[in-house]
């Protein structure tokens, strides 16, 4: 009986030690996993100051605190590189014409009377006639006939049939994205307003508006009745009357948008004179000066800013490309035009440092070289401004070409002219969002990353909540093991005492 009791006691004791061993092994495993999650040198640490996980560098054993990684945030020179424009003889185009509006003199020209197709530069005259006949705040309804007259894949403002929209919004849709839908809608309204203010159209004009069957244009008068034309046809008739009134003899328009038509043509000289006429309207100047425009809500578009359009004239936003040494003070605005047959070109107004207004018209850049449009036009503009300055080298406009760069804001919300030098600070700088006082020089201080102040030593745990949790967990497990062992030993002693058995040795 005693032998059996001893064996049971042995089994009981071994069973207890196995449990204790398993508990110890489990504790070791938990500790290994937990310490694997605890950040060591170079791993993730919790930043109490920002409540974010950040990156720390290796620990400096001499100081006992983590060493922060130093970031070189200085500029390496990333930015727009200087460009070299082609020389004037390298510019490939059919013609160009540069005209000083101030002195009424030709500055430079090439084939200025050569017949060319104006493409969307036609819209210069369309907008000028809209300024002459329409109220900019009148609401008009977009007609089905105007929309049906557009062609697939042509540039559009985004109008829809039945849309009720203010005229001045259509101005921007015409000139910035070069909307053919906008051109047709304005053309119909111009024709309507002509009749309401001046009566029926005259029955004679120097050249017929509708193309004759043989495709040839007669130089003599005709007895065709323009009042029988469509509204867009009547607009073309009105446009040709304006061309005649301006004294231009080498131009004839067939539509308001510049879509290809063999009987729709002009010259660099004539197009410049149409632009010169249009610049007499202050609102025309406002429209061509805008780099962007946000459209207001209407009955078809329920929220303000339903579309943002950008000006196709890249010189508006990047006039620096012309060069600081050419004495061009401002690129004011203009109109581009591109079709496969016409090629591409631009008519643009610039202001010289001597105060002279210069019209530059470049036409017939080959279509397969359309990506050269901006640099070719810039090259001609540059040369025209240099020549203009040579004739009158007196600086009357202060600043440089970027000081007068175009912007688009509601009236009264433009730049104040008061500028402070703004510096970018590091994330730990409490004044990171403040604006510094104006600097005495125009040089901008280099951007630097501030060195963090050393933190106080917070002891072994370092204020790290993950490490604290792991230590507390291990302490709890150790406490449970101690209690469990103590209870087991006490029970074994009581059992041996009760049964009178000797201490078991292993």
PEMO-V488128 format. One record per backbone hydrogen bond with DSSP energy under -1.0 kcal/mol. CO is the residue of the C=O (numbers start at 1). NH is the residue of the N-H. Records with the same first field share a line. If there is no record, write none. Layout:
CO->NH + NH
This chain:
1->5
2->6
3->7
4->8
5->9
6->10
7->11
8->12
9->13
10->14
11->15
12->16
13->17
14->18
15->19
16->20
17->21
18->22
19->23
20->24
21->25
22->26
23->27
24->28
25->29
26->30
27->31
28->32
29->33
30->34
31->35
32->36
33->37
34->38
40->43
45->54
47->51
52->47
54->45
58->67
60->64
65->60
67->57
71->73
87->90
88->91
95->363
96->110
97->361
98->107
99->359
100->104
105->100
108->98
110->96
111->114
112->269
116->266
118->121
119->122
120->123
121->124
122->125 + 126
123->127
124->128
125->129
126->130
127->131
128->132
129->133
130->134
135->138
136->168
138->167
140->165
142->162
143->147
144->148
145->149
147->150
151->154
155->180
160->163
163->142
165->140
166->170
167->171
168->172
169->173
170->174
171->175
172->176
173->179
176->312
179->183
180->184
181->185
182->186
183->187
184->188
185->189
186->190
187->191
188->192
189->193
190->194
191->195
192->196
193->197
194->198
195->199
212->215
225->228
226->229
230->234
231->235
232->236
233->237
234->238
235->239
236->240
237->241
238->242
239->243
240->244
241->245
242->246
243->248
244->247
252->265
261->264
265->252
266->116
267->271
268->272
269->273
270->274
271->275
272->276
273->277
274->278
275->279
277->280
278->281
281->285
282->286
283->287
284->288
285->289
287->290
291->311
293->309
295->305
301->298
307->295
309->293
312->314
313->316
314->318
318->321
319->322
320->323
327->353
330->351
333->349
335->347
337->345
339->343
343->339
344->365
345->337
346->362
347->335
348->360
349->332 + 333
350->358
351->329 + 330
352->355
353->396 + 397
356->352
357->101
358->350
359->99
360->348
361->97
362->346
363->94 + 95
365->344
366->369
367->370
369->372
370->373
372->376
373->377
374->378
375->379
376->380
377->381
378->382
379->383
380->384
381->385
382->386
383->387
384->388
385->389
386->390
387->391
388->392
392->394
400->403
402->405
410->413
426->429
429->432
431->434
461->464
464->468
465->469
466->470
467->471
468->472
469->473
470->474
471->475
472->476
473->477
474->478
475->479
476->480
477->481
478->482
479->483
480->484
481->485
482->486
483->487
484->488
485->489
486->490
487->491
488->492
489->493
490->494
491->495
492->496
493->497
494->498
495->499
496->500 + 501
